[in-house]
């Protein structure tokens, strides 16, 4: 009997169980399919929705229709406002701004790809993007919110599929939160663009948001009001490719005012490069997957279970 059960499970796994952890969306004539919703990424603290442009889906009407906030929010960082605005879940979360991929080709910024596909990997908690732009540039991107740290990681790989050399500017643009209870400004030091702010919420906290190259090499930085950017400029010859990686790092002193019931994990090693952080993040999520795995003899129910299990870990906070 035990061999029959084992054989069933192996056959079920081989028949497509692994695909239940992948969600793929392909553009229709370059546009969003009717049922498209940006990918949710979260570590139980930072929560974001990333779309096919490898950035925060600020303009997603579908998210807003579902009463989901398309910006960046950090659990525990709450406003104190008119008591009439407090929901049964507590005070509103303080906004943390938004980021997007910066891609400029021959001096012209490329905002929307001609064709694209996006995949959400529920087992590894990361999203990948494949996009092609009218300029002949192809972007292969990846993003995740590190489970073990308060870091959003971005990987941008460009290929020049045109017949002409292209001057490229590639990086990340961050729009800092514009709110009457947040006072801050951008500075550039140590190879990073950093937003420093004092937040007058439930507690008065000091916060920094830094965009830095994950490889530690120099980058260009600029600012315009609430907007800060970090990027690199280079020339891609026909057929050439280049990869750039970024960390967006969040730090504040809230734990001095509001100790967590279950403190965030303390990483064993300092933040290194993109590959090291990705391996750390994937190992943590795969461990969770092994501990909570259930095989269901129905593909549709299996898909529902995988998504529910993913969401459960995304929304489990240090205070829940």
Buried (B, 14 or more C-beta within 10 A) or exposed (E): EEEEEEEEEEEBEEEEBEEBBBBEBEBEEEEBEEEBBBBBBBBBBBBBBBBBBBBBBBEBEBBEEEEBBBBBBBBBBBBBBEEEEBEEEEBBBBBBBBBBBBBBBEEEEBEEBBBBBBBBBBBBBBBBBBBBBBBBBBBBBBBBBBBBBBBBBBBBBBBBBBEEEBEBBBBBBBBBBEBEBBEBEBBBEEBBBBBBBEBBBBBEBBBBBBBBBBBEEEBEBBBEEBBBBBBBEEEBEEEBEBBBBBBBBBEBEBEEEBEBEEEBEEBEEEBEEBEEBBEBBBEBBEEBBEEEEEEBEEBEEBBEBBBEBBEEBBEBBBEE
